[in-house]
Amino acid sequence: MKLILAIVSNDDSGAVSSALTRGGFSVTKLATTGGFLMAGNTTFISGVDDEKVDAVIAIIAKHSSRRTQIVPSTSTIDSGMYSSFPVEVTVGGSTIFVLNVDRYEKV
């Protein structure tokens, strides 16, 4: 058995959640916040049999896409002045961790 932790952008979380549920997978959703852009994310937690891990990852990958976004950035000029200019960054997609489960009980 494996425990899957998948961090997905809030923009994609509804589609990922629906697809996992339609696929017969039980998931727990947690509201989380990313570090770089302080953007909202959803972390999905799911326990699955070893042979179903690739199916879960495929569903998550299909429904979470990477895209670019323009964000403001600041830099300091030698005289202590700040300048603001837009920077294009890649956001979205998913980060997935697959962990071994030593023991599982449903009581």
C-alpha positions as MATLAB code, in Angstrom:
seq = 'MKLILAIVSNDDSGAVSSALTRGGFSVTKLATTGGFLMAGNTTFISGVDDEKVDAVIAIIAKHSSRRTQIVPSTSTIDSGMYSSFPVEVTVGGSTIFVLNVDRYEKV';
ca = [
       0.000    0.000    0.000;
       1.124    3.559   -0.768;
       0.211    6.993    0.533;
       0.047    9.644   -2.182;
       0.451   13.320   -1.306;
      -0.292   15.553   -4.289;
       0.035   19.343   -4.135;
      -2.123   20.930   -6.841;
      -2.924   24.545   -7.723;
      -6.331   25.746   -6.526;
      -7.138   26.484  -10.176;
      -6.970   22.741  -10.924;
      -8.161   21.243   -7.642;
     -11.831   20.928   -8.594;
     -11.062   19.000  -11.775;
      -8.523   16.761  -10.001;
     -10.916   16.049   -7.122;
     -13.798   15.175   -9.457;
     -11.632   12.948  -11.642;
     -10.189   11.033   -8.681;
     -13.670   10.508   -7.233;
     -15.022    9.326  -10.615;
     -12.069    6.930  -10.778;
     -13.146    5.371   -7.483;
     -10.336    6.786   -5.342;
     -11.012    8.167   -1.879;
      -9.142   11.399   -1.196;
      -8.792   13.897    1.600;
      -8.330   17.535    0.596;
      -6.351   20.075    2.610;
      -6.142   23.795    1.851;
      -2.444   24.750    1.696;
      -0.355   27.739    0.633;
       2.739   27.666   -1.576;
       5.951   29.396   -0.578;
       7.229   31.265   -3.638;
       4.092   33.092   -4.796;
       2.112   32.510   -1.574;
      -0.567   31.114   -3.866;
      -3.384   28.850   -2.736;
      -2.952   25.138   -3.278;
      -4.841   22.006   -2.435;
      -3.016   18.987   -1.026;
      -4.686   15.675   -1.794;
      -4.010   12.660    0.435;
      -4.939    9.198   -0.781;
      -4.054    5.680    0.298;
      -4.012    3.221   -2.615;
      -2.820   -0.269   -3.437;
       0.611   -0.416   -5.086;
      -0.780   -1.350   -8.496;
      -3.086    1.715   -8.571;
      -0.411    4.365   -7.959;
       0.255    4.978  -11.660;
      -3.476    5.396  -12.347;
      -3.783    8.057   -9.629;
      -0.703    9.900  -10.891;
      -2.042    9.807  -14.454;
      -5.365   11.323  -13.347;
      -3.627   14.091  -11.417;
      -1.260   14.848  -14.306;
      -4.114   14.963  -16.821;
      -6.116   17.480  -14.791;
      -3.349   19.760  -13.462;
      -1.616   21.884  -16.064;
       1.381   24.195  -15.984;
       0.926   27.737  -17.219;
       2.808   31.009  -17.109;
       1.859   34.024  -15.063;
       3.244   37.557  -14.867;
       4.109   38.645  -11.317;
       5.656   41.878  -10.064;
       9.254   41.717   -8.941;
      11.378   44.310   -7.181;
      15.088   44.894   -7.276;
      17.352   47.295   -5.429;
      19.466   49.789   -7.317;
      22.824   50.792   -5.745;
      21.449   54.127   -4.496;
      18.900   52.299   -2.311;
      16.003   52.870   -4.688;
      13.616   50.069   -5.594;
      12.496   49.277   -9.099;
       9.486   47.130   -9.959;
       9.250   45.106  -13.164;
       7.115   42.140  -14.248;
       8.585   38.640  -14.359;
       7.053   35.624  -16.101;
       6.968   32.496  -13.921;
       5.602   28.993  -14.427;
       2.764   28.074  -12.077;
       0.366   25.171  -11.752;
       1.055   21.541  -12.427;
       1.429   19.266   -9.448;
       4.018   17.936   -7.029;
       3.431   14.327   -6.043;
       5.001   12.285   -3.250;
       4.485    8.516   -2.991;
       5.245    7.008    0.409;
       5.304    3.430    1.624;
       2.658    2.525    4.202;
       3.847    0.101    6.858;
       0.466   -0.268    8.496;
      -3.086    0.614    7.527;
      -6.172    0.273    9.707;
      -9.711    1.434    9.151;
     -11.599    1.290   12.446;
];
